[in-house]
Every structure is written in structure tokens, then in C-alpha cells.
């Protein structure tokens, strides 16, 4: 039983001592009131760990980050929207160097890193970003403004903060901002996430705990099955609180990243529903994962969810097509706790179809599939696919 307490608090990144953040419009977005260049800064050197996209065409900011030696420390993260700085070759990395050199003339920074989101294939507007340094307040704590600046097709800002109270009376804080709504696939997502903490976490525990939290959250969601070039989750720790408990920190980090993952699904471009795809009784956990991911990625399943059509045939067909061990004689499909298919009940009667329809009208529900082949289980998360998704992505550059 946990003896620590995780308390949600308002204010995002501003809650963590020693961290500062701000955003301004540098002219990357047409609306002068909407930020497009932001930063997160620490007044002391931080340990930093990150998990990046599995896309082979990693963007320039990721390549720039990976040039640093293992276990390096930093005190500055620069973030821009509207331009992914991806597929820009060596020039894309050189542009980051130019920007950071200009930053170092304004502010004493150590090993600064960058993260970008936006359209692929264009070099950064270096002069505009450099000119933003004259407008940014490097001593501000504007978490909401920073969270809004990193949005692309997001419809709402995503920021969270927790105070973690330990049994000995000590506390630490963990806070984060996140963006993501489209190109979301369980190899992370088109998403950026920045988490800061004053917990006195040992460096060697940061990466395993971060990877575990990512595996339980961002790596289980799908909006459209596309994996971005820029996906990034960063964890920065300045150890200022002097307080730490591994179990408490692991749970707080997992809760935060899972909450962000569900926000991304809720905000999936034009999405109306967040659905858990739970597979039980598979021949192995790996086969359960394969089936769950197939369901969360299936366009036919997603469009059925949008149409609120309790067509279990699409669920069964997708499981069968996934290549796992399965048997239609043993398969059972449930929407929440309502049985919609089994060998005994292959057809929906009017009463159960109406009940299924009412479940599908909810903004959140579970599709549970019992395979009867073993003890493997896995849950993936997805959303419906709407007309709005097509509209947003057809007009992305315009």
C-alpha cells in the first residue's frame, strides 16, 4: 500500500522551483497573439533523459540532442512550432548550432537542446527565432503560455503538475506540458512532452522510469497510425527539493504521462471518442499487444466508432487479420460489460443492439475481447476517425 500522496495542483511548470518558461510570437505563426517560440530554463544544471521517435527519419533537433555525450547536463530547452526542421539534412543541424550560438550571446547556457514541431521539409527561419530572444523573458514562469505555443492542430493546451508528499513529511514536485493531436501512433506520437521535477532522483533511475512511463502511456495510443519524425519526451531534474522516493516518483510520472496520452486521444484531430481496446486470453502478451494495436489502428474500426455502429464484424475481422492465434469458436467481444458476440450469441438482438448503441454514444468506453487461447493480455487506446480529421490534414500546410 502506497504511503505517499500525489496531489494535482494548478500552474503547470511554474510549480517546480528553479525552472522558468515563456513564449512569444516570432512570426512563424500569422497571429501575433499566438506564441511560436518557447523555452524551458533551469537556473542550475539539470540531468536530462529523453525518449525519441522510432521513425528512421529523425528530425534535426533529435540528431542535435544525440550529439551530446551520454549523461550530459543542460539548463535550456528551446522549442518552436510551425516548422519541424525534419528532412533538412546537415543544414538543419547547422541551423540549430547558429541559433544556440546566438542564444549564448544573450544568456549563459550549457548544452542547450531544441525541439520542433510543424511542417516537414523546410529549414528553420533562423533570423526570426534569433530575434525572439530579445522578446523572451528568461525569468518568467509562463507555463500556460508555453504550453499554448507548442500546439499545432491541438484544440486545447495540455499541462499538468503534481505535488508528491512523502511519509517523512518531505515533498517534491513534477510538472509537464505536452502537445499532440494527429500523426499519433504507438511508437510514440506526433507529440512533444516536457517534464520537469525538483525530485532528488538518481541519474541512473531517470531513463528506466521514463521509458516505463512512456511504454504505459504514449506507446499505447493511436489516432491515425502515423509515426512522426519529431516525437520527443524529455525529463529534466534539478534535484532541488532534496526529496525522493522511487515508487512515488514512478507512479507520479506514469500518472502524468498517461493523463497526457488520454488528452492527446481526446484531442485527436476531430475525434469524439476515446476507446480502450482490451485483449485478454491471448496465446501470449506479445500476441495480445499485436491484436490490441491492430484494433486501435484500424480505419474500419475507427469509422465504425465515429458512426456509433455496433458492428462486431469489424472487431473480429481485424483480430483475425492481425495474424495472431485465434478461434471464432472461443472469441467473445464486449462493449464495456455488454456481450455483443460469442458462439452462443453470434447475432445482436434488438435489445442488445440498442444497449450497444447507447454505450457507443459515450465519449469513453472499452472494447474487450476474450480470445480463450491463453493468458496473454494487453490494452491499447484509440479514438474514432471523423470528417474533421480529413479536413484538418488535407489543409495542414494552408
C-alpha positions in Angstrom: 0.0 0.0 0.0 1.3 3.4 -1.0 2.1 5.8 1.9 2.8 8.7 -0.4 0.3 11.2 -1.7 0.1 12.6 -5.2 -1.8 15.9 -5.3 -2.7 17.6 -8.6 -2.0 21.3 -8.5 -2.7 24.2 -10.8 0.0 26.2 -12.6 2.0 23.7 -14.6 5.7 24.2 -14.9 5.6 27.2 -12.6 5.3 24.9 -9.6 8.8 23.5 -9.8 11.5 25.5 -8.1 14.3 26.7 -10.3 12.5 26.3 -13.6 11.4 29.2 -15.9 9.5 29.3 -19.1 8.0 31.7 -21.6 6.8 32.1 -25.2 6.5 34.8 -27.8 5.4 35.1 -31.4 8.4 35.3 -33.6 6.5 35.5 -36.9 6.3 31.7 -37.6 2.5 31.9 -36.9 0.5 34.7 -38.6 -1.4 35.6 -35.4 0.8 37.9 -33.4 -1.1 36.9 -30.2 -0.2 33.2 -30.6 3.3 32.1 -29.5 5.5 30.0 -31.7 8.9 30.1 -29.9 9.2 29.0 -26.3 11.8 27.8 -23.8 12.2 25.9 -20.6 15.2 27.0 -18.5 16.7 25.9 -15.2 18.8 28.2 -13.0 21.1 25.2 -12.3 22.3 22.4 -14.4 19.8 19.5 -14.8 20.1 15.9 -15.5 18.2 15.2 -18.7 16.9 12.0 -20.3 14.7 11.6 -23.4 12.8 9.1 -25.4 12.5 9.8 -29.1 10.6 8.7 -32.2 11.2 5.3 -33.8 10.8 6.9 -37.2 14.1 6.3 -39.2 14.0 9.9 -40.5 14.6 11.6 -37.1 14.4 15.4 -37.2 17.4 17.7 -36.9 16.7 18.6 -33.2 16.8 14.9 -32.2 20.1 14.4 -34.1 21.5 17.6 -32.5 20.5 16.2 -29.0 22.1 12.9 -29.7 25.5 14.5 -30.5 25.9 15.3 -26.8 27.8 12.8 -24.7 25.8 10.3 -22.7 24.7 11.6 -19.3 25.2 15.2 -20.3 23.5 18.0 -18.3 21.7 21.0 -19.6 19.9 24.1 -18.4 17.9 25.2 -21.5 15.4 23.7 -23.9 14.3 25.8 -26.9 11.0 24.8 -28.6 9.4 26.1 -31.8 6.1 25.4 -33.6 5.1 25.6 -37.3 8.4 24.1 -38.6 9.5 20.5 -37.8 13.1 21.0 -39.0 12.9 17.5 -40.4 14.3 16.1 -43.6 16.6 19.2 -43.7 19.9 17.3 -43.7 23.1 18.7 -42.2 21.9 22.2 -42.7 19.1 21.6 -40.3 21.6 20.7 -37.5 23.8 23.6 -38.5 20.8 26.0 -38.2 20.3 24.8 -34.6 24.0 25.5 -33.9 23.6 29.0 -35.3 20.6 29.6 -33.2 22.2 28.3 -30.0 25.3 30.4 -30.6 23.1 33.5 -30.8 21.4 32.4 -27.6 24.7 32.1 -25.8 25.4 35.7 -26.5 22.2 36.7 -24.7 22.3 34.2 -21.9 24.8 31.9 -20.2 23.6 28.4 -21.3 25.2 25.0 -21.1 24.5 22.2 -23.7 21.2 23.8 -24.8 18.8 21.4 -26.7 16.0 22.1 -29.1 12.7 20.6 -30.0 10.5 21.4 -33.0 7.0 20.6 -34.4 5.3 21.6 -37.6 5.6 21.0 -41.3 8.3 18.7 -42.6 10.9 19.6 -45.2 11.6 23.3 -44.6 14.6 24.8 -42.9 14.1 26.9 -39.8 13.6 30.7 -40.1 16.8 31.3 -38.2 16.6 35.1 -38.1 13.1 35.1 -36.7 13.9 32.6 -34.0 17.1 34.5 -33.0 15.2 37.8 -32.9 12.7 36.2 -30.5 15.5 36.1 -27.9 15.1 39.9 -27.5 11.4 39.5 -26.6 11.5 36.4 -24.3 11.6 36.9 -20.6 14.1 34.4 -19.3 13.0 34.9 -15.7 9.3 34.3 -16.4 7.1 31.4 -15.2 4.5 31.4 -18.0 3.6 27.7 -18.1 0.2 28.2 -19.8 1.7 30.5 -22.5 4.5 28.0 -23.1 2.0 25.1 -23.4 -0.1 27.1 -25.9 2.9 28.0 -28.0 3.9 24.4 -28.8 0.4 23.5 -30.0 -0.1 22.7 -33.7 -3.5 21.2 -34.5 -4.3 20.8 -30.8 -7.6 22.3 -29.7 -6.5 22.8 -26.1 -3.3 23.3 -24.1 -2.0 20.3 -22.1 -0.2 21.0 -18.8 -0.2 19.2 -15.5 1.6 19.4 -12.1 1.7 17.2 -9.1 2.9 17.8 -5.5 4.1 14.5 -4.1 4.0 14.2 -0.3 6.2 11.5 1.3 5.7 9.7 4.6 8.6 11.5 6.2 7.0 14.9 5.5 9.2 15.9 2.6 7.7 16.8 -0.8 8.8 17.1 -4.4 7.1 18.4 -7.5 6.7 17.1 -11.0 5.2 19.1 -13.8 4.8 18.9 -17.6 3.5 20.3 -20.8 2.6 18.3 -23.9 1.3 18.7 -27.4 -0.3 16.2 -29.8 -3.4 15.6 -31.8 -2.5 14.0 -35.1 0.1 11.6 -36.6 -0.3 9.6 -33.4 0.9 6.0 -33.5 2.0 3.7 -30.7 5.7 4.3 -31.4 5.0 7.5 -29.6 3.1 10.0 -31.4 3.4 13.4 -33.2 3.8 14.7 -29.8 6.2 16.6 -27.7 6.3 16.3 -23.9 8.5 18.1 -21.5 8.5 17.1 -17.8 10.5 18.9 -15.1 11.0 17.9 -11.5 12.8 19.0 -8.4 12.9 15.4 -7.1 16.3 14.3 -6.0 16.2 11.4 -8.5 19.4 9.5 -9.2 20.5 9.9 -12.8 20.7 6.2 -13.4 17.0 5.8 -12.5 15.7 8.5 -14.8 15.8 6.7 -18.2 14.3 3.4 -17.0 11.5 5.2 -15.2 10.8 7.4 -18.2 10.8 4.5 -20.6 8.5 2.6 -18.4 6.1 5.5 -18.1 6.2 6.1 -21.9 5.5 2.4 -22.6 2.4 2.5 -20.4 1.1 5.7 -22.0 2.3 7.3 -25.3 3.3 3.9 -26.6 -0.2 2.5 -26.2 -2.2 5.2 -28.1 -3.1 5.6 -31.8 -5.1 8.4 -33.6 -4.2 7.5 -37.2 -1.3 5.0 -37.3 1.3 7.5 -38.5 4.6 7.9 -36.6 6.1 11.4 -36.7 9.8 12.4 -37.3 9.9 14.6 -34.2 8.3 12.7 -31.3 10.1 13.6 -28.1 9.6 13.1 -24.4 12.1 14.9 -22.1 12.6 14.6 -18.4 14.7 17.2 -16.6 15.6 17.0 -12.9 17.4 19.7 -10.9 17.2 17.7 -7.5 16.4 21.0 -5.6 13.8 19.5 -3.3 16.3 17.0 -1.8 13.3 14.6 -1.6 12.8 11.4 -3.5 11.1 8.1 -3.3 11.4 5.8 -6.3 7.9 4.2 -6.1 6.3 7.6 -5.6 8.1 9.2 -8.4 7.5 6.3 -10.8 3.7 6.4 -10.0 3.5 10.2 -10.4 5.4 10.1 -13.7 3.2 7.3 -15.0 0.0 9.1 -13.9 1.1 12.3 -15.7 2.1 10.7 -19.0 -1.0 8.5 -19.1 -3.1 11.6 -18.5 -1.3 13.4 -21.3 -1.8 10.4 -23.6 -5.6 10.4 -22.9 -5.6 14.2 -23.6 -4.0 13.5 -26.9 -6.6 10.9 -27.8 -9.4 13.2 -26.6 -7.9 15.9 -28.8 -7.3 13.5 -31.8 -8.0 15.7 -34.8 -11.7 15.8 -35.0 -12.1 12.9 -32.5 -15.2 12.5 -30.4 -14.4 9.2 -28.5 -11.5 7.7 -26.5 -11.7 3.9 -26.6 -9.7 1.3 -24.7 -9.1 -1.9 -26.7 -8.5 -4.6 -24.1 -7.3 -8.1 -25.3 -7.4 -11.0 -22.8 -6.8 -14.7 -23.1 -4.3 -14.4 -26.0 -1.6 -17.1 -26.6 1.0 -14.6 -25.2 1.3 -11.0 -24.1 3.0 -10.2 -27.5 0.0 -11.6 -29.4 -2.4 -9.6 -27.2 -0.4 -6.5 -27.9 -0.4 -7.2 -31.7 -4.2 -7.6 -31.7 -4.9 -4.5 -29.5 -2.6 -2.3 -31.6 -4.3 -3.6 -34.8 -7.7 -2.6 -33.4 -6.5 0.9 -32.3 -5.1 1.5 -35.8 -7.9 0.0 -37.9 -9.6 2.7 -40.1 -12.6 0.5 -40.4 -12.9 0.2 -36.6 -12.3 3.9 -36.2 -15.0 4.9 -38.7 -17.5 2.4 -37.0 -16.7 4.2 -33.7 -17.4 7.5 -35.3 -20.7 6.3 -36.8 -21.6 4.6 -33.4 -22.2 1.4 -35.3 -22.1 -1.7 -33.1 -20.7 -3.8 -35.9 -18.7 -6.5 -34.1 -17.7 -7.9 -37.5 -15.1 -5.2 -37.9 -13.6 -6.1 -34.5 -13.5 -9.8 -35.3 -12.1 -9.2 -38.8 -9.3 -7.0 -37.5 -8.2 -9.5 -34.9 -8.2 -12.3 -37.5 -6.2 -10.2 -39.9 -3.6 -9.4 -37.3 -2.0 -12.8 -37.7 -2.4 -13.9 -34.0 -3.6 -17.3 -32.8 -7.4 -17.1 -32.5 -10.5 -19.2 -32.9 -14.0 -17.9 -33.7 -15.5 -20.6 -31.5 -13.8 -19.2 -28.5 -13.9 -15.4 -29.2 -16.1 -13.2 -27.1 -16.4 -9.4 -27.7 -17.8 -6.9 -25.2 -18.5 -3.2 -25.3 -17.9 -2.3 -21.6 -19.6 -5.3 -19.9 -22.1 -5.9 -22.7 -21.6 -9.1 -24.6 -22.1 -8.4 -28.3 -20.6 -11.5 -29.8 -19.9 -15.1 -28.8 -20.5 -18.6 -30.3 -23.8 -18.7 -28.4 -24.8 -15.1 -29.3 -23.5 -14.5 -32.9 -26.2 -12.1 -33.7 -27.3 -8.9 -31.9 -31.0 -8.9 -31.0 -32.8 -5.6 -30.9 -32.4 -5.2 -27.1 -28.6 -5.8 -27.1 -28.1 -3.7 -30.2 -29.8 -0.8 -28.6 -27.7 -1.2 -25.4 -24.5 -1.4 -27.6 -25.6 1.8 -29.4 -26.0 3.6 -26.1 -22.5 2.5 -24.9 -21.0 3.8 -28.2 -22.6 7.2 -27.8 -20.4 7.7 -24.7 -17.2 9.7 -25.0 -15.2 6.9 -23.4 -15.8 3.1 -23.3 -13.9 -0.2 -23.6 -13.9 -2.8 -26.4 -12.9 -6.0 -24.6 -12.1 -9.2 -26.5 -11.7 -12.5 -24.7 -9.7 -14.9 -27.0 -9.6 -18.1 -24.9 -6.2 -19.1 -26.2 -4.0 -18.5 -23.2 -3.1 -15.9 -20.5 -1.8 -13.0 -22.6 -3.3 -9.6 -22.2 -2.7 -6.0 -23.4 -4.7 -2.8 -23.6 -4.2 -0.2 -26.3 -6.0 3.1 -26.7 -7.5 4.8 -29.7 -10.2 7.2 -31.0 -12.7 7.5 -33.7 -11.9 9.0 -37.2 -14.2 11.8 -38.3 -14.8 14.0 -41.3 -12.9 16.8 -39.4 -9.7 14.7 -39.4 -9.7 14.6 -43.2 -10.4 18.3 -43.4 -7.6 19.3 -40.9 -4.9 17.1 -42.6 -6.0 18.0 -46.2 -5.4 21.6 -45.3 -2.4 21.2 -43.0 0.0 23.4 -44.9 -2.6 26.1 -45.7 
